[in-house]
């Protein structure tokens, strides 16, 4: 919209914009990540604010070392980089003093807690055991929801990936909601849809501040990033701090040109030797990771 999107997106995947046939020709028919990036670029060109907050799992369900998980993470990183590079070019072309992360950010969820008794019975060499013993717990994002401009909300079963978006593969269902006043043209921006967003932000950020009332603003974007970065630092440090909020800044660094790098010293997820940016499989057909 002209006001800019203020989105909270929960999904299992950021969407894989990639070639997934053996001849390496691009055949991804849904363009959701591109559309988000292009909309941001358009708003930059118009000199208007636009912010997208995208929530994904720290890593897909399963062992992050597994070849198919690493393949998914590889193309996820490529998708993120594609989006950030488009935004970086738009910023440069417009001559705006801004960073790509002033418009687009990825988050995940996690918490610290005392190691449970079950940590002693887990396989010693498993990522689950290491996470449990160190008091780290990834909160797996399985919900699929989006809030746009505090006016429209959609909740359903579809992921932002080719299987869900193809229309001829997985069967999906969703409900879209918006509020109106006395007429359909009179949209309500401070009703139940906004309440849904506020509730989600309060739950995962751990608080609700006045600046959050304007999620498209640069002040809000930077404040949410600040809180999420502090939460990530609490998540990875040795001492357990159970008071931190759940919202974590996804562990990537975004350079001014949109290139992304892992934001850990090892380049791996905490408690694992699994690369954050994934790795291309030498034997799995890309089609299997769609």
C-alpha positions in Angstrom: 0.0 0.0 0.0 1.0 3.6 -0.3 1.4 3.7 3.5 4.0 0.9 3.3 3.6 -2.6 4.5 4.1 -3.3 8.2 4.2 -7.0 8.1 4.7 -9.8 10.6 5.2 -12.9 8.6 5.5 -16.4 10.2 6.4 -19.2 7.8 8.5 -22.3 7.6 10.4 -21.0 4.7 11.3 -17.6 3.2 10.5 -19.0 -0.2 13.0 -20.6 -2.5 13.7 -18.4 -5.5 16.0 -20.8 -7.2 16.6 -23.3 -10.0 15.3 -26.6 -8.9 15.6 -28.8 -12.0 18.7 -30.8 -12.9 19.4 -28.5 -15.9 19.6 -25.6 -13.5 17.0 -23.5 -15.4 14.9 -21.2 -13.0 11.5 -22.8 -12.7 10.2 -21.4 -9.5 6.7 -20.1 -10.4 5.9 -18.1 -7.3 7.6 -14.8 -6.9 6.7 -13.7 -3.3 10.3 -12.9 -2.1 10.9 -10.9 -5.3 7.6 -9.1 -5.0 8.4 -8.0 -1.4 11.8 -6.8 -2.5 10.4 -5.0 -5.5 7.7 -3.3 -3.4 10.4 -2.0 -1.0 12.4 -0.7 -4.0 9.3 1.1 -5.3 8.7 2.8 -2.0 12.4 3.8 -1.8 12.0 5.4 -5.3 8.9 7.3 -4.1 10.7 8.4 -0.9 8.2 6.6 1.3 8.7 4.3 4.3 8.2 0.5 4.0 9.2 -2.2 6.4 8.9 -5.9 6.3 9.5 -8.1 9.4 9.9 -11.7 8.4 9.9 -14.5 11.0 11.4 -17.9 10.2 12.8 -20.9 12.1 16.4 -20.8 13.1 16.8 -23.8 10.9 14.3 -26.2 9.2 12.9 -29.1 11.2 15.4 -31.9 11.5 19.2 -32.3 12.0 20.8 -29.1 10.6 23.8 -31.1 9.5 21.7 -33.3 7.1 22.4 -32.7 3.4 18.8 -31.9 2.6 18.5 -29.3 5.4 21.8 -27.7 4.4 20.5 -27.6 0.8 17.4 -25.8 2.0 19.5 -23.3 4.0 21.7 -22.7 1.0 18.8 -21.6 -1.2 17.2 -19.7 1.7 20.4 -17.7 2.0 20.4 -17.1 -1.7 16.9 -15.8 -1.5 17.7 -13.4 1.4 20.8 -12.2 -0.5 18.8 -11.6 -3.7 16.2 -9.5 -1.7 18.9 -7.5 0.1 20.9 -6.8 -3.1 17.8 -5.5 -4.9 17.1 -3.1 -2.0 20.8 -2.1 -1.8 20.7 -1.1 -5.5 17.5 0.9 -5.0 19.0 2.7 -2.0 22.1 3.6 -4.1 20.1 4.7 -7.1 17.9 6.9 -4.9 20.9 8.4 -3.1 19.3 7.6 0.3 21.3 7.5 3.5 20.1 4.1 4.6 21.0 0.4 5.0 19.1 -2.5 3.5 18.1 -3.6 7.0 16.3 -0.3 7.4 13.6 -1.9 5.2 13.8 -5.7 5.5 14.7 -7.9 8.4 14.6 -11.6 9.3 14.0 -12.9 12.8 13.8 -16.3 14.5 12.6 -17.4 17.9 14.5 -19.0 20.8 14.9 -19.0 24.6 17.3 -20.0 27.4 16.3 -22.3 30.1 17.9 -24.6 32.7 18.9 -27.9 31.1 16.0 -30.4 31.5 16.5 -33.9 33.0 16.0 -35.3 29.5 19.2 -33.7 28.4 21.1 -36.6 30.0 19.4 -39.3 27.9 19.8 -37.7 24.5 22.5 -39.0 22.2 25.7 -37.2 23.2 26.7 -36.3 19.6 23.3 -34.9 18.6 22.6 -31.1 18.2 19.5 -31.6 20.4 21.7 -32.8 23.3 24.2 -29.9 22.9 21.4 -27.4 22.8 19.7 -28.9 25.9 22.9 -29.2 27.9 23.6 -25.5 27.2 20.1 -24.4 28.0 19.3 -23.3 24.5 15.9 -24.0 23.0 14.9 -23.1 19.4 11.2 -22.1 19.2 10.1 -23.7 16.0 8.0 -21.4 13.8 5.2 -23.5 12.3 2.5 -20.9 12.1 1.7 -19.2 8.8 0.4 -15.7 9.4 0.8 -12.2 8.0 -0.4 -8.8 9.2 -0.4 -6.0 6.7 -0.7 -2.3 7.7 -2.7 -3.3 10.8 -5.7 -3.6 8.4 -5.4 -7.1 6.9 -4.5 -10.4 8.4 -4.2 -13.8 6.8 -3.7 -17.1 8.7 -3.5 -20.5 7.1 -1.6 -23.6 6.3 0.5 -22.6 3.3 4.2 -22.0 3.4 6.0 -19.6 1.2 7.5 -22.3 -1.0 6.8 -23.9 -4.3 4.9 -26.9 -2.9 2.3 -24.6 -1.2 2.2 -21.9 -3.9 2.1 -24.2 -6.9 -1.7 -24.7 -6.8 -1.4 -28.3 -8.1 0.5 -29.9 -5.3 -0.2 -29.5 -1.5 -3.7 -28.7 -0.5 -3.8 -25.6 1.6 -6.4 -23.4 3.4 -6.3 -19.9 4.7 -8.6 -17.2 6.1 -8.1 -13.5 5.3 -9.6 -10.8 7.6 -9.9 -7.1 7.5 -12.1 -4.7 9.5 -14.3 -2.0 8.2 -16.3 0.8 9.8 -19.7 1.9 8.6 -18.8 1.2 5.0 -16.4 -1.2 3.3 -14.3 1.7 2.3 -13.8 2.7 5.9 -11.0 0.5 7.0 -10.2 0.1 10.7 -6.5 0.5 11.6 -6.8 0.2 15.3 -9.1 -2.8 15.8 -8.7 -6.5 16.2 -6.1 -6.9 13.4 -3.8 -4.4 15.0 -4.5 -6.2 18.3 -3.3 -9.4 16.8 0.0 -7.8 15.8 0.4 -6.1 19.1 -0.2 -9.4 20.9 2.4 -11.2 18.8 5.0 -8.4 19.3 4.4 -8.3 23.0 4.7 -12.0 23.4 7.9 -12.4 21.4 9.7 -9.0 21.9 8.9 -9.2 25.6 7.4 -5.7 25.8 5.4 -3.2 23.8 6.8 0.3 23.4 5.2 3.4 22.0 7.4 3.4 18.9 5.9 0.0 17.9 2.7 1.8 17.0 4.4 2.9 13.7 6.0 -0.3 12.5 6.9 1.2 9.2 9.0 3.9 10.8 12.8 3.8 10.8 12.7 4.3 14.6 10.6 1.2 15.1 12.7 -1.0 12.7 15.9 0.0 14.4 14.5 -0.5 17.9 13.1 -4.0 17.1 16.5 -4.8 15.6 18.3 -3.6 18.8 16.1 -5.7 21.1 16.4 -8.8 18.8 20.2 -8.4 18.6 20.4 -8.2 22.5 18.2 -11.3 22.7 20.5 -13.1 20.3 23.5 -12.2 22.4 21.7 -13.6 25.4 20.9 -16.7 23.5 24.5 -17.5 22.5 26.4 -16.4 25.6 27.5 -19.0 28.1 25.5 -17.8 31.0 21.7 -18.6 31.0 19.5 -15.5 31.0 15.9 -16.7 31.0 14.6 -13.1 31.2 15.4 -12.2 27.6 12.6 -12.0 25.0 12.0 -14.7 22.4 12.6 -12.6 19.3 16.1 -13.1 18.0 17.8 -11.4 15.1 18.5 -14.0 12.5 22.2 -14.7 12.6 23.3 -13.0 9.4 25.2 -9.8 8.8 24.0 -7.7 5.8 26.6 -5.6 4.0 25.8 -2.3 2.4 25.7 -4.0 -1.0 23.2 -6.6 0.2 25.7 -9.5 0.5 25.0 -11.6 3.6 27.5 -13.3 5.9 26.9 -15.5 9.0 26.9 -13.5 12.2 28.7 -16.1 14.4 32.4 -16.6 14.9 32.4 -20.1 13.4 29.7 -19.4 10.8 27.7 -22.2 12.3 24.5 -22.4 14.3 25.1 -22.5 18.1 25.8 -25.9 19.5 26.4 -27.3 16.0 28.9 -27.5 13.2 26.2 -26.8 10.7 26.8 -23.7 8.5 24.1 -21.0 8.8 24.2 -20.2 5.1 23.9 -23.9 4.2 25.8 -25.9 1.6 25.0 -27.1 -1.9 24.6 -30.8 -2.0 26.8 -32.6 -4.6 24.3 -35.5 -5.0 20.8 -34.4 -4.0 18.7 -33.1 -7.0 17.5 -29.6 -6.1 14.0 -30.7 -6.8 14.0 -32.7 -3.6 14.4 -29.6 -1.4 11.4 -27.7 -2.8 
